Amino acid sequence: MPTISIFFGIAIKMFFDDHNPPHLHAEHQGEMAVFDFRGNILVGDISSRTAVRLIREWIDLHNAELAENWEDLQNGRGFRKIPPLT
């Protein structure tokens, strides 16, 4: 599963050829959650409210890039790293 961004101890990943709806996997301190591109948690849980807020902020900033990566990964074209929050 490619890591597309890392910031503040949060790793953001996407699978190749993953199921719909478009989503990303976020990991923070051993906890994992799956977020859609609107910032909703679909599966899992990250107990840190700060980490969840940062993930949602990052999703809002990079929504178009996430959609492009999703499309590219679904079609076997690879992926691009997305800048972290700073």
JOZI-V717415 format. One record per helix or strand of 2 or more residues. SS is the DSSP state (alpha for helix, beta for strand). FROM is the first residue (numbers start at 0). LEN is the number of residues. If there is no record, write none. Layout:
# JOZI-V717415
SS_FROM_LEN ; SS_FROM_LEN
This chain:
# JOZI-V717415
beta_1_6 ; beta_9_5 ; beta_22_6 ; beta_30_6 ; beta_40_4 ; alpha_48_13 ; alpha_62_12
